[in-house]
Amino acid sequence: MTEAERLEKRLLKATSRAIQDFDLVGAGDRILVAVSGGKDSYTLLHLLMRLRERAPVHFELVAVNLDQGHPGFPAATVEGHFRAVGVPYRMLREDTLSIVRRVVPEGGTYCSACSRLRRGILYNAAQELGCNKIALGHHRDDLVETLLLSALYAGRLKSMPPKLRSDDGRNVVIRPMCYAAEEDIEAFAALARFPVVPCDLCGSQPNLQRQRVKALLRELSLDHPAVKGNLLHALATVVPSHLLDRRLAGAVESRGLDPWLDEEDAGGRPVSLGRKDGY
């Protein structure tokens, strides 16, 4: 077995397990596969096409690429790949770049605004193409990085769900590679010689929080290789009774007088948990 075959087998197993664990693909599904031109989305498309060959249910795939107006974006390269692998596809172009640069303050990061605009366009495209699901190429590392980003910078324990219905109820977003390791995806994409197109917009911004978290995980993994796997396992093994969410504990938020200290804060409210000192 070659290295490419070994990696493909591992990635197929991880993707198949996620599909079964979270019921991501069902009979008759027509799935829009969002392909940006990066290693992750090319690999996602490949894996879904391979799984479709042996799946116990019939489902359809439509590859969609969105050119967001980045200067010199090689849309023809991505389209050429779609033709080469023989997948039905649709090429879209919407100038979201100018919008992002207009709405994001100087020194701010583009990723959040860019992803929201892209998501809205893909939601509309799914409706037009008759797709009931949208598959995104997020993997294990994306999930654990998001967990740390949310905890460290937003004060929330949350990550990317493997399956999510959009707020407007029109679409279901799935992440079939949520168990797959980025290093496996990167190695496989290189061996498969996918025509990877980098995102120059995000890559041009220094000191992104996600890059700092990624570097932290990389450093921790040198000493303890199971760090990323353990974080993924933690996402799947939640112990609500050992957390501080009062909604989970069934606690009732008190108002006004503190029965334990018999005093109020200056605003007549009990002192709440803060983010600066943790108390």
VODOGU-111021 format. One record per residue (C-alpha): residue in one letter; x, y, z. Coordinates in steps of 0.02 Angstrom, whole numbers, padded with zeros to 5 digits, always signed. Layout:
<recs>
aXYZ ...
</recs>
This chain:
<recs>
m+00000+00000+00000 t+00070+00169-00049 e+00076+00318+00070 a-00063+00403-00028 e-00173+00248-00012 r-00136+00234+00174 l-00183+00416+00203 e-00339+00402+00096 k-00395+00249+00193 r-00372+00339+00360 l-00465+00493+00298 l-00606+00389+00226 k-00625+00298+00391 a-00631+00461+00490 t-00757+00538+00371 s-00867+00383+00366 r-00869+00376+00557 a-00921+00558+00569 i-01059+00532+00441 q-01127+00386+00541 d-01105+00466+00713 f-01200+00624+00667 d-01312+00563+00524 l-01233+00686+00403 v-01285+00603+00240 g-01450+00521+00201 a-01538+00438+00055 g-01584+00562-00081 d-01475+00702-00016 r-01410+00827-00143 i-01255+00904-00065 l-01171+01066-00113 v-00985+01041-00081 a-00903+01210-00052 v-00732+01203-00137 s-00625+01356-00107 g-00472+01286-00194 g-00382+01246-00032 k-00314+01078+00023 d-00459+01046+00142 s-00602+01073+00020 y-00516+00976-00120 t-00492+00831-00001 l-00673+00841+00058 l-00736+00831-00120 h-00622+00682-00155 l-00677+00588+00000 l-00863+00615-00032 m-00844+00558-00211 r-00753+00400-00153 l-00880+00364-00017 r-01023+00387-00139 e-00955+00240-00239 r-00982+00120-00093 a-01116+00206+00012 p-01271+00107+00062 v-01380+00254+00007 h-01387+00359-00150 f-01340+00543-00139 e-01285+00677-00261 l-01141+00801-00256 v-01125+00973-00335 a-00958+01062-00316 v-00969+01250-00298 n-00826+01374-00304 l-00846+01557-00258 d-00727+01688-00327 q-00742+01830-00200 g-00653+01957-00305 h-00476+01926-00245 p-00352+01997-00372 g-00284+01862-00484 f-00393+01723-00414 p-00365+01574-00532 a-00545+01517-00550 a-00498+01423-00710 t-00380+01313-00608 v-00520+01258-00491 e-00642+01234-00635 g-00513+01129-00725 h-00504+01014-00573 f-00693+00994-00571 r-00691+00944-00753 a-00546+00824-00726 v-00632+00728-00586 g-00801+00730-00674 v-00909+00812-00540 p-01058+00924-00579 y-01009+01101-00530 r-01055+01283-00527 m-00934+01430-00530 l-00991+01587-00438 r-00918+01762-00429 e-00967+01895-00303 d-00858+02042-00257 t-00860+02024-00069 l-00680+02082-00054 s-00724+02265-00074 i-00864+02247+00055 v-00748+02165+00182 r-00617+02300+00160 r-00750+02433+00183 v-00834+02364+00339 v-00683+02297+00434 p-00591+02433+00533 e-00408+02462+00494 g-00304+02333+00585 g-00454+02216+00605 t-00459+02038+00539 y-00557+01996+00383 c-00599+01814+00418 s-00764+01836+00512 a-00842+01961+00392 c-00777+01864+00242 s-00849+01699+00303 r-01020+01775+00341 l-01034+01847+00166 r-00974+01685+00088 r-01097+01584+00192 g-01245+01689+00136 i-01198+01668-00047 l-01179+01480-00027 y-01348+01468+00062 n-01431+01552-00087 a-01335+01444-00211 a-01392+01286-00121 q-01573+01339-00142 e-01550+01379-00326 l-01463+01212-00358 g-01592+01111-00262 c-01467+01057-00129 n-01530+01015+00045 k-01358+01012+00126 i-01196+01110+00117 a-01033+01018+00154 l-00887+01119+00221 g-00706+01064+00237 h-00674+01099+00421 h-00570+00965+00507 r-00517+00911+00682 d-00389+01050+00700 d-00517+01183+00652 l-00633+01119+00788 v-00504+01115+00928 e-00431+01283+00876 t-00606+01358+00879 l-00635+01285+01051 l-00479+01371+01119 l-00515+01533+01026 s-00690+01539+01098 a-00632+01500+01275 l-00480+01615+01276 y-00545+01765+01180 a-00735+01758+01196 g-00761+01671+01363 r-00872+01533+01293 l-00853+01345+01278 k-00907+01310+01100 s-00839+01251+00935 m-00899+01202+00760 p-01042+01077+00761 p-01034+00932+00637 k-01214+00968+00586 l-01306+01133+00597 r-01469+01201+00529 s-01449+01381+00471 d-01538+01520+00567 d-01664+01544+00426 g-01701+01358+00422 r-01664+01342+00236 n-01504+01243+00243 v-01412+01109+00340 v-01224+01131+00354 i-01120+00974+00378 r-00935+00949+00417 p-00894+00769+00368 m-00707+00789+00404 c-00731+00843+00585 y-00632+00690+00645 a-00493+00705+00515 a-00321+00772+00564 e-00253+00920+00467 e-00081+00841+00447 d-00161+00691+00359 i-00261+00806+00245 e-00108+00910+00204 a-00001+00759+00164 f-00137+00678+00059 a-00173+00837-00039 a+00012+00853-00080 l+00024+00672-00140 a-00137+00690-00239 r-00067+00847-00318 f-00224+00949-00297 p-00204+01121-00379 v-00210+01215-00213 v-00254+01399-00219 p-00199+01497-00064 c-00310+01629+00017 d-00204+01785-00004 l-00327+01894+00092 c-00312+01800+00257 g-00132+01751+00230 s-00082+01934+00211 q-00139+01978+00388 p-00010+01956+00527 n-00044+01905+00708 l-00212+01824+00680 q-00278+01746+00841 r-00308+01580+00753 q-00128+01574+00696 r-00069+01604+00874 v-00180+01464+00939 k-00120+01350+00799 a+00060+01386+00848 l+00020+01351+01031 l-00056+01183+00988 r+00092+01141+00878 e+00212+01180+01020 l+00111+01078+01146 s+00101+00932+01026 l+00291+00922+01018 d+00292+00872+01202 h+00128+00777+01201 p+00072+00717+01028 a-00102+00671+01090 v-00150+00852+01133 k-00260+00883+00981 g-00341+00712+00992 n-00376+00740+01177 l-00458+00908+01142 l-00568+00828+01010 h-00613+00691+01135 a-00654+00826+01263 l-00779+00901+01141 a-00865+00732+01133 t-00854+00697+01320 v-00936+00843+01408 v-00970+00834+01596 p-01100+00972+01627 s-01102+00945+01815 h-00920+00995+01824 l-00941+01162+01735 l-01003+01331+01797 d-01151+01362+01681 r-01293+01405+01800 r-01421+01357+01667 l-01355+01180+01669 a-01353+01176+01859 g-01532+01239+01871 a-01477+01387+01976 v-01585+01541+01991 e-01496+01707+01967 s-01517+01817+02120 r-01562+02001+02111 g-01523+02144+02226 l-01470+02097+02403 d-01336+01964+02417 p-01401+01839+02548 w-01225+01779+02587 l-01139+01946+02606 d-01293+02048+02654 e-01234+02187+02539 e-01261+02253+02366 d-01142+02317+02236 a-01149+02500+02188 g-01282+02467+02057 g-01393+02363+02171 r-01344+02202+02082 p-01248+02051+02144 v-01068+02046+02087 s-01055+01927+01938 l-00914+01826+01866 g-00790+01935+01775 r-00672+01898+01632 k-00522+01997+01693 d-00477+01911+01856 g-00593+01760+01847 y-00690+01806+02006 
</recs>
